Amino acid sequence: MTAALLSGLTFLLVKDSLTDDSYITLAYAKNLALRGEWALIPGHPANTATSPLNVGLIGLVAFLTRVSGSAHPVLALGVVNMVAAAVFGWGWARLRLPAVGLALVLLNPLLLSAVGLEVLLVPAVLILLVVFATEHRPYAFGLAAGLTILTRLDLIVFVVLIGATLRRGWFKAVGPTLLVALPWHVFSWFVFGSAVPDTLVIKQLQRSFGGAGYFKTGLQAMWGQDPKTVLTFLPAELGVLALLGWLASGRFGPFGALGVGGIAYYAVYSVLGVPPYHWYYVPPLVALTMAGTAIVTRLLEGVKKPRARVPALVLVPLLVAGYLPAFLGRGIPWAYPPYFGNWASATDYARVGHELAARVGTGAVGGPGEIGTLAYFCDCTIVDGFSDRGLLPAQIDQRIEEAGPVFATLLKVNYARFDRSLRPVKLTYQLSFITEPGDWTVYSAAKGVQHLTLTRAG
């Protein structure tokens, strides 16, 4: 209950500052709840939702909220987050870990800056993997592993490493894992022409926006000049040190596997060549924070002198207090999260979306580069690669051409059933950012004052 309450309170804090990608999730959930469609915009099925489990759960709860007359996806998000936090809290308590560790994970500013995405499901499914591996319950582990893969396919890194600690029981977990995870991916392959979300191709083609990549950006965050960011990453860095000590003593187990999984995840994303979106750092950050807290707790259990435990017992609350710079000066509720890179605030995008709906009617609008919040509030045909599958064939071909032989082969197999007869939606309007005042003036904490204009498509 403590974790659920903490999650509920933080949701009230962040609900007005959700990122554009969070609204992509909410737009999918809204269409699922209202129309039964797996789509970012009405009438155009798409496969750019990274977390099927997150969209499905929010969509289900939003559907239930229709008893009030209309769906409420944002409210549904808050409910799902509280349930996920409650699951995390249950597993944490079952492992006899200190309650203050919950705050160390759930109050992390990076996690709170990505609420709306599957960032609360990540610690929930990871703790289930650790609990069932610790208790040597392979069938339950398999069910949790399936949910983990549905949360994010890339979390399979943790499934494999933590599953290895089951030793001879690992094969018993395979069946339940496939039972939970396989149906969606088979359905996606046959219906959408890809077993994995199309965001993999889209994000890889974005590369690093001309700047530092995932690996270097993470190091700059950890060892840079911004105290807020240094303190945000510090629990994970200390988790690495605790993990190294744990491994050096000849121990591994589920806690060790969780920590190694965090490092492996960071390495995988460094190789994938995707942009350094801040939410991509949440899984390794969460995993290493959890592993470090758990390892230190187990080590302290073997310390007989109470005084010798004091430094470690004081450290965790101090780390939580270290998050304070990220919270200061933001008001309540937040207008912007501590980590934010969108071109307009959620509030401004919402205003534009409402007004855009009245102006374009049934006409199709080309997106300005970010369409999640606009799509959610406009409920109109606003398109880019995230909503219009007709734009994907050229991107798929480009990614296959640029990939190495192994990854190119995997992409060809994955997209073997993709319908290449799809054509882009014909645009009536184009929404664009411009340098001079236009139809709308918006503001971003990351970009400053911006201007949007609506023109007829050429």
Summary of the structure (lengths in Angstrom):
residues: 458
radius of gyration: 22.2
end to end distance: 55.7
largest distance: 76.4
contacts: 1615
relative contact order: 0.12
helix: 64%
strand: 6%
